[in-house]
């Protein structure tokens, strides 16, 4: 790892959730996270609405009619924290469902505590 590569932190069940997805989705999300660790952004990564300028990023992958999301934050200097990885089952169009948004908010608070050294 170079001196400019941030650590990768997993919050809650995000790593287990990622590894339960199809291989193609794991590969894409893994590459997007690698880019984030080195200060770059995947072409499918965009700010997640509802977090202002909090540095909360969403990567979207559609595969075989299924929609997958990985949400991470680059807000903290010590690490890129993966907040939530899920298959979107909502019928609300592109909007992220409220239960998922609430979980992302909760995990962002946990990431902030970890970043500050609070365990």
BELMOJO-V703782 format. One record per backbone hydrogen bond with DSSP energy under -0.5 kcal/mol. CO is the residue of the C=O (numbers start at 1). NH is the residue of the N-H. E is the energy in kcal/mol with one decimal. If there is no record, write none. Layout:
co=CO nh=NH e=E
co=CO nh=NH e=E
This chain:
co=2 nh=5 e=-1.7
co=4 nh=6 e=-0.6
co=7 nh=9 e=-0.5
co=7 nh=80 e=-2.9
co=9 nh=82 e=-3.5
co=11 nh=14 e=-1.7
co=13 nh=17 e=-3.0
co=14 nh=18 e=-2.3
co=15 nh=19 e=-2.4
co=16 nh=20 e=-0.7
co=17 nh=20 e=-0.7
co=18 nh=21 e=-1.8
co=22 nh=25 e=-0.7
co=22 nh=26 e=-2.3
co=23 nh=27 e=-2.7
co=24 nh=28 e=-1.9
co=25 nh=29 e=-2.8
co=26 nh=30 e=-2.8
co=27 nh=31 e=-2.2
co=28 nh=32 e=-2.4
co=29 nh=33 e=-2.4
co=30 nh=34 e=-2.2
co=31 nh=35 e=-2.5
co=32 nh=36 e=-2.0
co=33 nh=37 e=-2.2
co=34 nh=38 e=-1.1
co=35 nh=38 e=-0.7
co=35 nh=40 e=-3.0
co=36 nh=39 e=-1.6
co=37 nh=6 e=-2.7
co=42 nh=45 e=-2.0
co=44 nh=60 e=-1.3
co=46 nh=58 e=-3.2
co=47 nh=49 e=-0.6
co=48 nh=51 e=-0.9
co=51 nh=54 e=-1.7
co=55 nh=57 e=-0.6
co=55 nh=74 e=-2.4
co=56 nh=48 e=-2.8
co=57 nh=72 e=-2.5
co=58 nh=46 e=-2.3
co=59 nh=70 e=-2.0
co=61 nh=63 e=-0.5
co=61 nh=68 e=-3.0
co=63 nh=66 e=-2.1
co=66 nh=63 e=-2.7
co=67 nh=88 e=-2.6
co=68 nh=61 e=-2.2
co=69 nh=86 e=-2.5
co=70 nh=59 e=-2.9
co=71 nh=83 e=-2.5
co=71 nh=84 e=-1.7
co=72 nh=57 e=-3.4
co=73 nh=81 e=-1.7
co=78 nh=7 e=-1.2
co=79 nh=81 e=-0.6
co=80 nh=9 e=-3.1
co=80 nh=82 e=-0.5
co=81 nh=73 e=-2.4
co=81 nh=83 e=-0.6
co=82 nh=11 e=-2.3
co=84 nh=71 e=-3.2
co=86 nh=69 e=-3.0
co=86 nh=88 e=-0.6
co=87 nh=89 e=-0.6
co=88 nh=67 e=-0.6
co=92 nh=95 e=-1.2
co=97 nh=100 e=-0.5
co=97 nh=101 e=-2.2
co=98 nh=102 e=-3.0
co=99 nh=103 e=-2.0
co=100 nh=104 e=-2.5
co=101 nh=105 e=-2.4
co=102 nh=106 e=-2.4
co=103 nh=107 e=-2.6
co=104 nh=108 e=-2.1
co=105 nh=109 e=-1.7
co=106 nh=110 e=-1.7
co=107 nh=111 e=-2.5
co=108 nh=112 e=-2.2
co=109 nh=113 e=-2.0
co=110 nh=114 e=-2.6
co=111 nh=115 e=-2.6
co=112 nh=116 e=-1.6
co=113 nh=118 e=-2.8
co=114 nh=117 e=-1.3
co=117 nh=119 e=-0.6
